[in-house]
């Protein structure tokens, strides 16, 4: 970068630091959450941050130590939301998986409309939502799609989960709000428990069990997603698109994924294909009492999408936003081995002894 450009960027940071804080919701997320990583990125660049959390705990203190202002509240409490947005012109919206996801987004949009002066509302959404229209999505995949859906849109109608419907309705509601809105439509994360915690014991035995069949998937890392969102929040004008379909750098099949895991974990790993229903019963259903039915069904839905080849494309949009190559699965595993931990249990912990599993915001 030239000296002139460096000076210009420094002036931008200094100017931004004197302006209103950027509000980041979902900031109390667990391992794999995007919001805390966005905060780290922007604070290191000098941007003022207000972090919206549910609890003022150790995670909130870590962000406070970075210089972020901490706001404790509930995204479904309209008064909390209105207080949180005061003075904020740029906002990042995300929250834990919830059937009330769209309700929270609408409350946030209403508060911003009431205040006025919004420069950007960036919404964390999902990859496939970018291409779906109302007649292409249904809750029951046994219901036939409209007769002309495939002809008009070039692809068959697909099943959706309640959470994916929430992402779709959130995008539409925010667009109709008239606010300056952008969507980060991310692929499945490497940190998703389907690809980390749920299979940790199997990886220890040298196996990568997945219901991918012969399909491919371009997993993205939480860090790359966060860096992309931070760049958009920092310089909205430099990223004029309204939707960014963010995927990992390469679409990989099961055997190629196993090679990435082998390199990251420094042990031989082989791909073991599973039937979808068998995998779900073995790896997702045991956690129903912990994750809850909403999360449980959404994870199964992601598996179905992956097994039918609907995540088999790497878009290249991530690299355009972050200005560097996206992280590989191997790099993510090497840098964040904690994604295979469950409440303090190590990667080598046996599966039967585990009693709980985190369902982090942003990792789905």
Secondary structure, 3 states (H helix, E strand, C coil): CCHHHHHHHHHHHHHHHCCCCEEECCCCCCCCCCHHHHHHHHHHCCCCEEEEECCCCHHHHHHHHCCCEEEECCCCCHHHHHHHHCCCCEEEECCCCCCCHHHHHHHHHHHHHHHCCCCEEEEEEEHHHHHCCHHHEECCCCCCCCCCHHHHHCCCCEECCHHHHHHHHHHHHHHHCCCCEEEEEECCECCCHHHCHHHHHHHHCCEEEECCCCCEECCECHHHHHHHHHHHHHCHHHCCCCEEEECCCCCEEHHHHHHHHHHHHCCCCEEEECCHHHHHHHHHHHHHHHHCHHHHHHHHHHHHHHHCCCCCCCCCHHHHHHCCCCCCHHHHHHHCHHHHCECCECCCCCHHHCCCCCCCCCCC
